[in-house]
Amino acid sequence: MSAEVADRIAREWDALGVRGSFLARNIDTGEELGFAVDVPVPLASVVKVPLALVVLDRVAAGALDPARPVTHVPSAGSAGPAGLAAFRHPVTLAVGDLLLMMLSVSDNAAADLLLDLVPVPEVDERLRAWDCADLRVRHRLHHMYDCAAGASGHDFSLALELAVRDERAGRYTIETLDPAHASTGTAGALVSLLERVWRDEIADPAATAELRRLMGLQVFAHRMVSELRADSLRYSGKTGSFLHLRHEIGVVEADSGDRVALAALTRADRRAVLAPDIDLAIGVAARRAFEALRS
């Protein structure tokens, strides 16, 4: 049954012109289904989940005060459509609120402000210490936009065209789409991270508890959770979008006690900023996987 569900999802994605990886795992039984689970993929904003865990672990250890004020100056901030990245005037927020902005509305500027406090090498090193070898954090969020702008002359329509063309050719004009240089992860590594977070088997339990709470506040419901709306279900997740990348990871919890961790990492073979059919396909995949893995 599980293999049949995974095969059906893969066929449907292929028919849409989507390459990708998918994994769903019942956190309590270990039963899982998926495909291409060990393929490293640029994470885009999904990288904010391991970043948040490292920051929250430092908070739990007393090495970083969640009330510490941090000032965002737009002229020095990161690109992005939401949160501080869209602000036009300076603003000061606490570290705890930067975490909220980063995970709830996928705020790139908030992420880079946190990386000022916990630098990229430290985040990556901490993941190594936690035995997360297939998760790599290699750059700030703004670096994605810098690389795309540099390759396209600040024409993001051209950057999208380059991303799709290179995906077909297996080359990388934009450095942060190259798994050798990007912040990357596999579906298997991401689901394992979520499983350890939900089971309090990584970092400080206070950090994992807060990460679960913050992921439950994500405002975006157009992908994985689109087919999982019910009073009896709770969803905590994080999207990741950049050029032709459309990702989401998350955990579905049912009143019955079922808990399923999911990762959908996709690369579209089309020049489209909006692709609601792909978003829906991710949601359908999540629903089918959840239904197949319920105990």
RAMO-V278793 format. One record per helix or strand of 3 or more residues. SS is the DSSP state (@ for helix, = for strand). FROM is the first residue (numbers start at 1). TO is the last residue. If there is no record, write none. Layout:
BEGIN
SS_FROM_TO / SS_FROM_TO
END
This chain:
BEGIN
@_2_15 / =_18_26 / =_32_35 / @_44_60 / =_69_72 / @_74_76 / @_83_86 / =_91_94 / @_95_104 / @_108_117 / @_120_129 / @_141_152 / @_156_169 / @_175_177 / @_187_198 / @_205_215 / @_224_227 / =_233_242 / =_245_254 / =_259_268 / @_276_293
END
